[in-house]
């Protein structure tokens, strides 16, 4: 089973790594960072290495598209969009983390599809014909999109259960000691103080 | 403000990256991966780059020691232990993720200290005179230890609030959309099915 995580200019490393550290524990699964050309792909500060090109892994069983720090950047990457579109034809699951769902949209995969993304970018889904849904992750057909950044871990555990069964997904969760207890209840605009939400929105989507 | 995350042979990249992606958002904070010698430090599959040596950052304000996949490996790394011990003399906060707390113990910092670690390694804390505590993270004096792997994210948000205030910690949480909804309730042995716990224990601490 081959799981491809495409990297591209501007990708957010945490979006890629959350699912990576879940999915790499699936027995028999190979998780590969792929890019237009193999090599070191810098995020802002962390660098990940793509060990294969898009052309080397044309028909992965699963694609996990990470988002970007600049919310619209993935839409502009033609090589990424082309890869997502062609790989989707034969995937078992096509998935995204955070604003990676916008790349799925740009590839034409979200027409009429229930989907989600980082809360700051929900409005951008509509242009691709998607039906924005305010959930942690959304499965519609073989497309699974997740909310912002760390929602990718929840999505990946669900994906692990689809790929390897619930027992294996629970074992992975236990190995990672994923029994979250955030010290604050500010992880979504539904619970965060209004002024905090306004501040974060202004940072992530400057006018 | 300088936050040092020491890397060493066998370190677990997720232990380092969870706190990294939280703490790098603190205004005015510099987060540096340090190692005995600068350069690429491979985890099993992901590689991170230490941009400074231990000697380059002798007096960080904060140290965050990641754990290892092989639970006892950090204890054996003399350069790491020496760094943790000497840095601790002048830190504001000395912290660890997962079995990184064993390195704090080996450095002699946990004598009589309430501390935690990955659930699979709790018994190993006692040899260092620590008082093992079954909590997500534990603050005792200026030492903050966290439970396994992803507990490092919860600990780092708490640390962010200590360093930059609760509003900034909440803003970081909201930016990462950290409103966790694991699809299973198996993140600790307290809630996981017994046979799953036995399986994971056998993988992480083979007899």
Interface residues (C-beta under 8 A of the other chain):
Chain A: X13 X14 X17 X20 X21 X24 X31 X45 X46 X47 X48 X49 X98 X118 X119 X136 X147 X148 X149 X150 X151 X153 X154 X157 X158 X161 X166 X167 X169 X170 X171 X173 X174 X175 X176 X177 X178 X179 X180 X181 X182 X183 X184 X186 X187 X188 X189 X190 X191 X192 X193 X196 X197 X199 X200 X203 X204
Chain B: X13 X14 X17 X20 X21 X24 X31 X45 X46 X47 X48 X49 X98 X118 X119 X136 X147 X148 X149 X150 X151 X153 X154 X157 X158 X161 X166 X167 X169 X170 X171 X173 X174 X175 X176 X177 X178 X179 X180 X181 X182 X183 X184 X186 X187 X188 X189 X190 X191 X192 X193 X196 X197 X199 X200 X203 X204
